[in-house]
Amino acid sequence: MPSNEKAAAARALLDNPLFERLMDELEGAAINGCLNAKLTDHETRAAFAAEARAIRNFRAKLKFMAEQAKTEGTGAPA
């Protein structure tokens, strides 16, 4: 898949309100799970924290892909 198509697909996902709402709900559930885990349940807390980080990293990568096409098209150094 060419980079311009990847950027367009990433932009389409980011612009989709359902995708944004789904990611918000998944991240919120992971954060709540982390906060509400038993005080001594370190494994559960770590798993929920890792899930929240994964969701944030996924969003960041999508945003990077969407922005990458803009910077490639300008011909200016990064």
N, C-alpha and C positions, 0 to 999 in steps of 0.2 A: 504494500500500500504506500503510495507516495506521501511525502510529508505534508503536502497541502491538503490531501484527503484526510489524513490523520488529524490535522488541525481543525478542519471543518467538522469532523465527527466529534472531536472534543468540545468544540464550541457549541454544537447542537445539544450535547448532553448538558453542558453547563447552563445553557439557556432554557432548558426544559424545567418548568416549575415542579413537575412530578419528581424528577430526578433530584432536584434540590431538596424537596420535602422529604424524600426517602432517605437521603444522606443525613439530613438533620435529625430525623427520627432514629436512625441507626446509631449515630454518634451520641445522641442524648441517652439512648438506652444503655450504651456501653459506659458512659460516664456515670449514669445512675447506678448501674450494676457495680461499678468500682466503688462508688461512695457508700453504697448500702451493703457491701459485703461484710461478713462478720469480721470483727477486729483481728481475730487470729487466723483468718482464711487468706493467707498471703497469695496462694496460687490463684484463687478466683479473682482477687483484686488485680493481680498482675495480668491475668488473661483479659479482663475487661479493659485495663489500661492499654494493653497491646492492640486490642480491637479498635479503640478510639484513635490511637496513633495511626493505625493502618488506614482508617477512613480519612483522616486528615492528610496523610501522605498521598492517598489516591486522588483526593481533590486537588492537592498541590501539583501533582503530575499532570492532571488534566488541564489545569490552568497554564502550566508551563508549555504543554503541547499546543494549546490554543494561542498563546502569545508568541511561540517560536516562529510561526508562519509570518507574523507581523514583522519580526526583526529580520528574518531571512529576506523578506521582500524589499526592505529599505536599502540594502547594500551598505549600510553603515556598520562600522565595527561595534561589537558588543561591549 
